[in-house]
């Protein structure tokens, strides 16, 4: 087994382009058989951003970023770095502005990491997007190895290299590569229904409840006593 894997199946560029047209992460996650949403504490460093791409997975040792420097050299356009460092949050120096610039030069739009990052102003200046669990400027070492493009678990979600990554202001969602096409079609249908409901709600706010027969029937079954 190689520590560094270079050849693996990826979600297609056509699928990535389609997902880029979706409005929100909830539309995707609601249509997955098993939730693909990472824990809520993965937040965008700069709110209001969105990226879609193929998972390029990296497992690093806590506090050491040597393997991340190697990972940059292997990135392809559309790859999104998905990095687990065992949830270690006290080494922001593991990833910073110069590395962000290098990754963007390689065609990588952003990163998901269960640790921290630094040099956030430079990230903003170059429009390179990160979802992390915090920000820290503490230093890192370059003494240990790691793994590239192996299955990892991050934010309680299994991520295989080549899976689809959708990250927006609300969440990071992972879609298994083999499910991506089917989930996209269902997500489009959901967003269409949501848009239709929104138009009704703009005219009549009671429609969030009264316009949904499932809600009304569930409410009746509870047998609640309602004042006239």
NULOVEX-970102 format. One line per 5 residues: their letters; for each residue x, y, z of C-alpha. Coordinates in steps of 0.05 Angstrom, whole numbers, plus 32768, in hexadecimal, padded with zeros to 4 digits. Layout:
<ropas>
A> X,Y,Z; ...
</ropas>
This chain:
<ropas>
XXXXX> 8000,8000,8000; 801C,8044,7FEB; 801B,807D,801D; 8013,80AE,7FE3; 7FDD,809A,7FB1
XXXXX> 7FDD,80BF,7F6F; 7FAA,8098,7F45; 7F61,8092,7F5A; 7F1B,809C,7F3F; 7EFF,80E3,7F44
XXXXX> 7EBA,8100,7F3D; 7EB5,811C,7EF7; 7EC0,8165,7EE5; 7E7A,8167,7EC6; 7E5B,8152,7F09
XXXXX> 7E84,8187,7F2E; 7E6B,81BC,7EFE; 7E23,81A6,7F0A; 7E2A,81A8,7F56; 7E47,81EE,7F50
XXXXX> 7E02,8206,7F3A; 7DE0,81ED,7F7A; 7DCD,8222,7FAD; 7DDA,8200,7FEF; 7DFA,81C6,8013
XXXXX> 7DB9,81B1,8034; 7D9C,81A0,7FF0; 7DD3,816D,7FE7; 7DD6,8150,802D; 7D8A,8147,8031
XXXXX> 7D8F,8118,7FF5; 7DC8,80EC,800E; 7DB8,80A7,802A; 7DEA,80B4,8062; 7DFA,80FA,8079
XXXXX> 7E38,8116,8059; 7E3A,8157,8081; 7E78,8162,80AB; 7E70,8177,80F3; 7E55,81BD,80FC
XXXXX> 7E97,81DA,8115; 7EB6,81D9,80D0; 7EAD,8222,80BD; 7EC3,824B,8081; 7EFC,8279,8093
XXXXX> 7ED9,82AE,8068; 7E8D,82AA,806A; 7E65,82AB,8029; 7E92,827D,8001; 7E84,823D,7FDB
XXXXX> 7EB0,8208,7FBA; 7EA2,81C7,7F95; 7ED5,8194,7F80; 7EF5,8150,7F88; 7F10,8138,7FCB
XXXXX> 7F5C,8134,7FCF; 7F66,8114,8013; 7FA1,811D,8041; 7FB0,8100,8086; 7FE5,8126,80AC
XXXXX> 8004,811D,80F0; 7FEE,8150,8123; 8019,818E,8120; 8042,8179,80E4; 8037,8192,809D
XXXXX> 806D,8170,8074; 803B,8144,804F; 8010,8181,803F; 8049,81A1,8019; 8050,8160,7FF2
XXXXX> 8005,815E,7FE5; 8007,81A2,7FC3; 8036,8186,7F8E; 8002,8151,7F7B; 7FC4,817C,7F76
XXXXX> 7F9C,817F,7F35; 7F69,81B4,7F20; 7F27,81AA,7F45; 7F46,8184,7F7F; 7F31,819A,7FC5
XXXXX> 7F60,818A,7FFE; 7F3C,8163,8035; 7F6D,815E,806F; 7F68,8139,80B1; 7F9A,8146,80E8
XXXXX> 7F76,8120,811F; 7F50,815F,8130; 7F8F,8181,814A; 7F7F,81CC,814D; 7FBE,81EA,816C
XXXXX> 7FEA,81ED,812F; 7FD2,8222,80FF; 8016,8223,80DD; 8003,81E1,80BB; 7FE2,820B,8084
XXXXX> 7FEA,8254,8072; 7FEA,8288,803B; 8025,8271,8012; 800B,822A,8010; 7FC6,8244,7FFD
XXXXX> 7FE5,826B,7FC3; 800B,822D,7FAC; 7FCB,8202,7FAF; 7FA4,8235,7F88; 7FDB,8237,7F54
XXXXX> 7FD1,81EC,7F4C; 7F87,81F5,7F3F; 7F6D,81E4,7F85; 7F34,8212,7F9A; 7F38,8205,7FE5
XXXXX> 7F3F,81D7,8021; 7F19,81B4,8058; 7F42,81A6,8097; 7F31,818D,80DD; 7F68,81B8,80FB
XXXXX> 7F79,8202,80F5; 7F97,8230,80C1; 7FB9,8274,80C1; 7FC7,82AF,8091; 7F7D,82B7,8086
XXXXX> 7F83,82FD,8068; 7FB0,82E2,8031; 7F7D,82AC,8023; 7F48,82E1,801B; 7F74,830A,7FEC
XXXXX> 7F80,82CF,7FBD; 7F38,82B4,7FC2; 7F4D,8271,7FDD; 7F19,8252,800A; 7F21,8229,804A
XXXXX> 7EF2,8206,8079; 7F14,81F8,80BB; 7F06,81EE,8104; 7F2D,822C,8119; 7F66,825C,810D
XXXXX> 7FAA,8257,812E; 7FEF,8273,8120; 8017,8240,8147; 8051,821F,8124; 8056,81DA,8106
XXXXX> 808D,81A7,80FB; 80A5,8180,80BE; 80BC,8140,80DE; 8086,810C,80D0; 8062,80EE,8094
XXXXX> 801A,80E2,8083; 7FED,80C7,804C; 7FD1,80E4,800C; 7F91,80CC,7FE9; 7F7C,8097,801B
XXXXX> 7F36,8092,8039; 7F30,80C0,8076; 7EFC,80D1,80AA; 7EF3,811B,80B6; 7EBB,813D,80DC
XXXXX> 7E9C,80F8,80E7; 7E96,80ED,809C; 7EBB,80BA,8072; 7EDE,80DB,8036; 7EFC,80B3,7FFD
XXXXX> 7F2B,80D5,7FCD; 7F03,80EB,7F90; 7EC2,80F6,7FB6; 7E9C,8136,7FA8; 7EA6,816F,7FD9
XXXXX> 7E73,81A7,7FDF; 7E82,81DE,8012; 7E5A,821D,801D; 7E49,824E,8054; 7E20,821A,807A
XXXXX> 7E47,81D9,8076; 7E78,81AA,8055; 7E56,816F,8033; 7E78,8132,8015; 7E54,810B,7FDE
XXXXX> 7E6F,80C5,7FCF; 7E88,80C5,7F87; 7E5B,808D,7F70; 7E1D,80B1,7F8B; 7E2D,80F6,7F71
XXXXX> 7E03,80F5,7F30; 7DC5,80D9,7F52; 7DC9,8108,7F8E; 7DD1,8144,7F60; 7D8F,8135,7F3C
XXXXX> 7D6A,812F,7F7E; 7D8B,816F,7F98; 7D74,8195,7F5B; 7D2D,817D,7F66; 7D30,8192,7FAF
XXXXX> 7D48,81D8,7F9F; 7D10,81DF,7F6C; 7CDC,81CC,7FA1; 7CFD,81FC,7FD2; 7CF9,8235,7FA0
XXXXX> 7CB0,8227,7F94; 7CA2,8226,7FDE; 7CC8,8267,7FE8; 7C9B,828A,7FB6; 7C5E,8272,7FDD
XXXXX> 7C7B,8288,8020; 7C8A,82CD,8005; 7C3F,82D4,7FFA; 7C28,82AF,8038; 7C56,829E,8071
XXXXX> 7C27,8267,808C; 7C39,823C,8050; 7C77,8220,8072; 7C46,81F8,809C; 7C01,81FA,807A
XXXXX> 7C1E,81ED,8035; 7C3C,81AB,804A; 7C0A,8172,8053; 7C3E,8147,8076; 7C48,817C,80AC
XXXXX> 7BFD,8186,80B4; 7BF0,813B,80BB; 7C29,8131,80ED; 7C0E,816B,8116; 7BC8,814D,8117
XXXXX> 7BE3,810A,812E; 7C02,812A,816B; 7BBD,813C,8185; 7BD2,8180,819F; 7B9C,81AC,81BD
XXX> 7B99,81ED,8196; 7B74,822B,81AD; 7B3E,8243,817D
</ropas>
